[in-house]
Amino acid sequence: MNIEKIREEVSQFLKENKMSYKDIDFEKETTQFISQMIKGLSGDSSLKMIPTYIDPFSTFSYGEPIIVLDAGGTNFRRAVVTIQEDKILVENLQVYPMPGADKVISRDEFFKIIVQYISPIINKSNKIGFCFSYPVEILSNTDGKVLSMTKELKITDIESTILGETLNYYLCQGGYEGNKKVAVLNDTTAVLLSGIGVSQTYKYDTFIGLILGTGTNTCYMEKSKNVLKDKLLSKKEGHTLINIESGGYSPLFRGAIDESLDQKSNDPGNQLFEKMISGAYQGPLVFESLMRAGKDGLFTKKIIEEVPSISSKDVSDFLLNPFSNEKSLGQAISKHGTYEDRIKIYLLIDELIERGAMLLAMNVNAILKKTGRGKNPCEPVCLTIDGSTFYGSPVFQNKFDYYLKTYVENKGFYIKQKKVENGTLVGAAMAALMVS
């Protein structure tokens, strides 16, 4: 068995379908990403570049309890978070089903359920940090206007709702004081702020929040005067956090299988970057690639015909142990394939993961080159990362670290990675403290 010949066959298949990471020009893609960032700060772009109106250098008081809410995909969490100089307290944490996740409910029902969830802690603070992980326009008073809901969440008539204002209304309806100061933010902004929250004794030059889970996104610190599309910010000194919405980036380099997967998705033409690297699409992208490879004769076609679907966890599990028969892919290879087939499938998946890690590192590189920060080894960049797809795949993490080191840190940038426990809750508390 000639392993180099096998490797060449896999590489050739990926090159023919324009899916090889070796064909990506890291610097050209970085330049394109920066170009879209600049356009997004001025107007239309594949990157929305949403201002949060949160100044990361705002001063705040330690020791003040904050009510925090985290509306996620399947769960709704609430807690009381206190940021102290030497530690962070997360108390009264409860996890509930996300209203509207299992059945259709009205906007009225949604807010009444939330009031029930938070009623036991409602008198703990006059400030609420509300992490809302759905499309929302952040207003200049740091409240949030709901733009849309995903297909998975079924809440009628909630579009255009002002979250904080409406929550206060329903608190009044429930017999509570409806005068809470509510700061609305998305999960990526919360992750960045959690990095600030746990870094009070260390001096960083800048902060980046990164999520790689079901979707992908990044948030960073921008000079307010550069946000030309916002008349209020563009006339201000100082900085504001920008939610890049990086999953929407339109890359220079996309392959034939990327395009095929996009056309089969619910929103063809949108979230193109996300469809190349995130957890929701990682499994389907591998599945689509294996289907085409089997059809083209790279390995025994019967293997993929017996695999109903592939998830991001299946991908990670296979790379960790390609001989396991716990999942359908391993079972199908053992039943119909050869040892050479197993190697080819491993190498194909590994190269796709390599490509994803490279592109995610490019995203970080673009932020640092755009801002010019992080060049002082004594004041590095704090890169706070969250997301099940990132931490659920040791293979992906190792590859990401390699590209971050080779293409970013070796070019003069200094980065310190962080993972913050209950990061979105901590970040929501930081938002409420910093905008009050």
Helices and strands as residue ranges (DSSP letters): H 3-16, G 21-23, H 26-42, E 50-51, E 65-71, E 75-83, E 88-97, E 105-106, H 107-118, G 119-121, E 127-132, E 136-138, E 144-146, E 155-156, H 163-173, E 181-185, H 187-197, E 206-212, E 216-223, G 224-226, H 231-234, E 239-243, G 246-248, H 256-264, H 274-277, H 279-295, H 301-305, H 312-320, H 328-336, H 339-371, E 381-386, H 388-391, H 394-403, I 404-408, G 409-411, E 415-418, H 423-434
